[in-house]
Amino acid sequence: MEAKGWRLEQERLDQVREKLKARIDALEPEVSGLSDQAAEIRRRFWEEVTVNTSTDEEFEETFYTIKQQAAVLSERERRHRLLLQQWRSFNRMLPSPYFGRVDFLEDGLNGSEQIYIGVSSFVDEDGLTFLVYDWRSPIASLYYDHSPGAASYDTPVGRITGTMELKRQYQIQDGQLRRMFDASVTIGDELLQQMLAKGADSQMKSIVSTIQKEQNAIIRNDHSRLLIVQGAAGSGKTSAALQRVAYLLYKNRDSLKADQIVLFSPNQMFNSYVSSVLPELGEENMQQTTFQEYLEYWLGSSFQVEDPFSQIEYVLTAQSTPNDEARLQGMKYKASEAFMKALQNYAQWLGREGMLFNGIRFRDRVLITAEQMRSQFYGYDTSLSLANRVDLLQKWILKELSLLERKELGASWVEEELHYLDNEHYAEVFSELHKEREVLDIAEHYAVVREKISNKRREDEGDFDFAEREEDLLRQKIVKASFKPIRKNVKRFSFIDVHGLYTQLFIDEAAYRDKTNEVDIPVLWSEICKQTKDKLEKFEIFYEDATPYLYLKELIEGVRTNTEIRHVFIDEGQDYSPFQYEYLKKLFPRARMTVLGDFGQAIFTQSTNLQDAESPLFRLYGETETCLIRLVRSYRSTREIVEFTKVLLSDASEIVPFERSGPKPLLVKVEDGEMRDIRVLKDIAALKAEGFESIAVITKTAAESRSAFESLRKHGGEALQLITKETETFEKGAMVIPVYLAKGVEFDAVLIYEASPHAYGRDNDRKLLYTACTRAMHQLLLYTTGDWSPFVESMDSSLYEMVT
Ligand SMILES: Nc1ncnc2c1ncn2[C@@H]1O[C@H](COP(=O)(O)OP(=O)(O)OP(=O)(O)O)[C@@H](O)[C@H]1O
């Protein structure tokens, strides 16, 4: 019976592949032919239309011919794109057309349907029979959400109920059925076991064949404005996010384009790591960026902006000096909702007093003084918001500038510049003047007629003086060109002294209290003030100040928005402050937000708890618009590694290992640094010999990475790569990397270079060690030259092996 079942499946597979091949063959000439045609049309485009614009009719005719040609071209190109898409998708399917099957008997129908599920749909030539269903189609949900028995799936027209009679998984390679699992026979997910046993890759892989039920809920969540996913390390948050993008693009293919989706990731290297998943699924990549890129865009021209990695490096190496204490206190406070409230209050205060403006200067003169602006500004109706009044002020300034511009026409500097105009300038103005002549003539005509009707002589009697007119225009041109940059700056709100406004928050405690109504001011406020001001004076800005600074800027100038973006994904969401969330919400007013993170890995100072009832995220769009999904099963690491890492966390109850076994973590104690390097290199060699291709030596800081890297190289580790925040692509091999850059990525084996109390002794280090250890898929090794970190020391010894 089993052999027969196998034979039948292989036969069906062969048939489907034959059909796929036939369709590819049929498409091939069309695909290449069409591209030739389109190229040919483009080549002949201007040959076929005779551009003749001497009369109006000819002009019209030429216009329509061009339009017609362009329409033909765009239709051909559209068709070509469509066929090419099909051709690509069939080719992609050919080696392995599907990975799953369910037999579903719909309630009220007689026979059950066999539903084969693959990366794309494939419909038979009759145009009706689905030989393969796309994994994102409503019916494919059955495969992910149910086991054999009563089952249902949702469609746009309602829920379909019935019975799943069979659920089968396939492993197909190059058209050959390699393995086949029936859910009724195997316990657990065999295919998933197989997938997880594989080695780490330099690029993340798609997980469509083994998406788990709770991940499917994330992927197909259609209703929430804000979807929060709190998931343990390795629970598939990033994977679910990427498949969700693919799902959204499929479901909304008529209305949603890939560039209307943006993913905020922790760093550039992570961007490269995840960039192949969507193309693998036949979709275009969404936009990928980092929050830092955004800060640089808006603040980069005014400040040298600190990045989060320099900030965390500071935190990790901070001493217990008052200065360091103050900076740390400042970081925490400036990321808090309390500071956000303080800034809002400050904006209200500014509505009454204290606004700072930059006077508008022109050729060493002040055209409009800060004082004039202030009195104009505070003359506006106080019931208007700050931003509205700034808007009015901007309009007023622009109007004033027009008046001043006119006054400037007779100035001596204009006279001087007139003499210095080169011939080219003159010629340009001369020809423009001639073009304007008709208009001038009409104006002249009009003036004469008016003169007759009103029977009054014009003030400037006499004929139109061409030379005088020319000089007038030249003067206007000169003045206009000189005023242009001023106008541009006014439109960019340069007349507001945001730098001064932010700085004046940090004068002293009394002033701060007065301006913001804040009561809970950090104890070390005066030192925080000093540090912040010192930095701003040098036109540098701390990472913790950058978002509040932009926030204040927008409270004053009005919010910048991007209405194109429909979906915002934030990975490593625990690393964003409430400020940053508020900011992103305003920036993308038409977008839904998906936030994925793990509070267990919250190693940055500005972190946000994603699932706590008090989490500011629930207030962002309101509870009714927000959905929280928790992922507790960890897929990345073996059971032994998960058991070990979960006790590193103080609250580890919510992490469940997937049943995949491997060696226990190995604790290696060595005499000194030299012995450690020798041992580490020996272990790397042994791991490589076992077939592991991606191996990471993880250190706590970047400084330690560099010194470990140099020391290991001295002892023979030439093949090692050093990863820094500048590294843009993620490659396989053995590397040395600081833990905060290893976030989000994974390795076959992880070696914790220094697991001593010195490195991971403070309570803050707990999450850091957890994050580092959870990067390991198959093997985890920890080294120390002295004692063990208290987090390891306090563990049950059954969780690891020890070598001394
Ligand atoms: N359903 C699944 N099928 C196959 N592999 C899976 C599945 N879910 C997760 N994985 C694998 O588990 C590993 C971890 O996934 P991923 O990186 O998405 O987790 P994460 O929750 O984002 O982790 P972290 O919080 O540590 O960054 C990856 O190798 C991924 O391919």
The ligand as an ORCA input file, in Angstrom:
! r2SCAN-3c Opt
* xyz 0 1
  N       8.414     27.451     10.781
  C       9.700     27.327     10.596
  N      10.182     26.420      9.747
  C      11.513     26.288      9.548
  N      12.420     27.036     10.148
  C      11.984     27.952     11.004
  C      10.619     28.163     11.271
  N      10.511     29.179     12.146
  C      11.750     29.578     12.405
  N      12.640     28.854     11.730
  C      14.083     28.981     11.734
  O      14.506     29.343     13.024
  C      15.598     30.241     12.951
  C      15.280     31.472     13.743
  O      14.302     32.218     13.046
  P      14.271     33.797     13.097
  O      15.623     34.357     12.875
  O      13.159     34.218     12.236
  O      13.889     33.999     14.624
  P      13.761     35.311     15.480
  O      12.616     35.101     16.394
  O      13.707     36.491     14.598
  O      15.099     35.268     16.300
  P      15.875     36.393     17.111
  O      14.934     37.010     18.087
  O      16.943     35.643     17.818
  O      16.402     37.356     16.121
  C      15.862     30.499     11.481
  O      16.886     29.646     11.039
  C      14.567     30.101     10.826
  O      14.755     29.667      9.512
*
